[in-house]
Amino acid sequence: MTQDLSVIHLILNAGLVVQGVLLLLLLLSVASWAIIVGKWRFYSRTRQEADAFTQLFWGGSDMDTVLAGIPQQFPNSVLPNIFQAGYREFMRQRAESAHHTEGKITAGTGLEGVRRALDAAFSREMERLSRHLAFLATVGSTSPFIGLFGTVWGIMNAFQSIALTHNTSLAAVAPGIAEALVATAFGLVAAIPAVVAYNKFTADLKRMASSMEQFSSEFLNIISRHIKD
């Protein structure tokens, strides 16, 4: 008699441990793909908004106009959030100085306060951009081993079955071995997209971080011209 060695048949007839491993890998794969799609859309939108904001910022508009238009044009966008943090700190210090030191902001205190505000905003945005990337890295590194555990367990059961039946023919061994190897395949299916996506998103994150750092430096240079020694 021919045996049904299709993947679906092997999964349905696998042992409880192997089925549990396959279910875990399936859940990890679904979660990874949800994160991959979400991150891809988020990073694409972030780059588009950063380009649009950069054109607006360097397009000749004054900073008050740029600040006023952010809530409507760039709600909770990365680069505008950094600009808001720095410029609001500058405005706060200028308002305080107008009451206490005849409108003068010293370079030692004013510029340092703006720099701290920019750094804090940069850290917040980096944390938001890198959220869930660690999960992709974890899935990519552990899924093959989870699948390997299912494979080892399935092969152990196959050899135990051989020992009990004393049947060493290929027809008797094939179903157990094939069932075990399905777990390895599932582990690779879960791991490969997670690793590829993690590497791609990490490279994207570095480029965005570099862009944010460059903008912060240029913004500080502009602010320094308005701070009186």
N, C-alpha and C positions, 0 to 999 in steps of 0.2 A: 504494500500500500504506500502511496505517496503521502508525504507529510506536508502540512501547511506551515511553511516557514515565513509567511508574510509578517511584516512588522506589527501590524495590528493584532494578529493572532498570537504572536510571541508576547506582546505586552499584556493581553488579556489573560494569558495562561501563565504568566510569570509568578514567581513567589511573592509573598507579601512584602518582604524586605526590598526586593528589586522593584516592585511596583511603587513602594514608598519613595525609593530613590528617584524613579522616573517622575513621580508627581512633584517632588521637590525641585528637580531640574526644570520641569515645565513651568512651575511658579516663578523660579528665578529668571527663566528666559522671558516670560511675559512681563515681569517687572522691569527687566533690562530694556526690552523694546519700548515699554512705556516711557522710561527715562530717556532713551535715545531719541525718540520722536519729540518729546517735550524739550530736550536740550537743543536739538537741531533747530526747532522753531524759535526758541528763546534766543539762541546765539545769532540766528539770521536777523531777527528783529532788532537785537541789540546793535549789530553792525550797521544796519540801515539807519537806525535812529542816531547813532554816533556820527555817521557821515552827514546826515541832515543837520544835526546840531552844530557840527563843525563848520559847515557852510554858513549857517545862520550867525554863529559867533564871530566868524571872521568876515562877515559880509558887510560890515560897516555899521551895524546897529549898536546903540549904546547898551551897556550891561543891564540897566534898569528895564529896558524894553525886552531884552532877552529873558531876564528873570520873570517878568510878568507873563510872558508867553509860554513858559515851560509847563504849567499845569494843564493847559489845553493841548499843546502840541506833543509834549514828551512826558506823560504821566509815569512816574516811577521808572525812568530810564537811567541807565548807568552813568553815562557821561554828564548829562544835565544834573543828576543828583550830586555829582562831585563839584560841579560849578556852583550849584546852589549852596552847598555847605561852605565853600570858601568865600563866596561873595557875601553871604549873609553874615558870616563872621567879620568880614571886613566892614560891612555896614554897621554892625553892632558896635565894633570898636570905634568907628568914626563918630557914631552918635554919642557914645560915652565921652570921647575926647572933646566933643563940642561943648560939653558942660563943664569939664574939669580942667582942660589944658588949652583952652582957646583954639580948639579944633585941630590940635597937632597930635599925630600918632607917631610915636617914636619907632624907629626901624627895629630896635631890639625887641620890642614887645609886640607891635602890630603885625609884622611880617611873620613872626614865630607863631602867633595865634592863628593866623590864616593857614600856615603850613600844617599845624596840628589838626585843624578842621579838615583840610584836604586829605591828610593821612588817615584820619578816622573814617571819612567817607570812602576812601579807597579801600580800606580794610573791609568795611561793610559790603561794598559792592563785589569785592573779590570773594567774600564768603557766600554771597548770593549766587554768583556765577559758578562757583565750584561745588555747589550743593549737589549731592547724590553722585558725584564722580567717584567717590570712594566706594560706593556700592558697585559700580561697574567694574572697578578694579578688583574688588573682592570676588564678584561673580566670575570674572575672567581667570582669576588665579585658582579658585577653589572648585569650580564646576568639573574640570577634568578629573580631579581626585575623588569627588563625590561619585561621578560616573564609574571611576575605576573601582571604588568600593563595591558598587552594585555588580560590576563584572566579576570581581573576585568572589563575592558571595554566590553569584549564580554558578560559577565554575565549581565552587566547593560543593554545591548541591548536585551538580551534574556528576561529579566523581563519586559522591555518596550514593547516587542512584546506580551508577555502574557497579559499585561494590556490592550493593544489595541484590542486583539482578544478575550479576556476573555476565553481563552482555556488553562486550567492548566493540561491537560493530559501529561503523560510522553512522548508520541510521539511528542507532540508539543514543549516540553522543551528540549528534548535530543539533537537536532541538535545545538542549541545555546550554550548549556553547553559544548558539545563536542568540538565545534569550539573554545570556550574560553580556554579549557584545553590544546589544542594543543600549545598555546603560552607558557604555563608553561613547557610543555615537551621540546619545542625548547630551552627555557632558560636553562634548566638543561643539555641538550645535548651540548650547547655551553660552559657552566660553568665547568662541571666535568672534561673534558680533560685539560682545561686551569689550573684548580687548581692542578690537579695531576702533570702536566708538570712543573708548577711553583715550587712546592715543591721539585720535583726531581732535577730540574736545580739549585735551590738554594743550595741544599745539595752538588751537584757537584761543584758549584762555591766555596763553603767554603773549600772543599778539595783541589781544585786547588789553592786557595789563600794561604792555609797553605803550600802547596808545594812550591809556589813562595817565600813566606817569609822565609822558611827554606833554599832555594837555595841562597837567598840574604844574609842571615846570614853567610852561609858557604863561599860564595864568598868574603864577607868582611873580614872574618878570613884569607883567603888566601892573599888578598891584603895587609892586615895589616903587614904581614911578609915581604913584599917588600917595606914598607914605613919606612924610616929611622927617628929615633927620633932626 
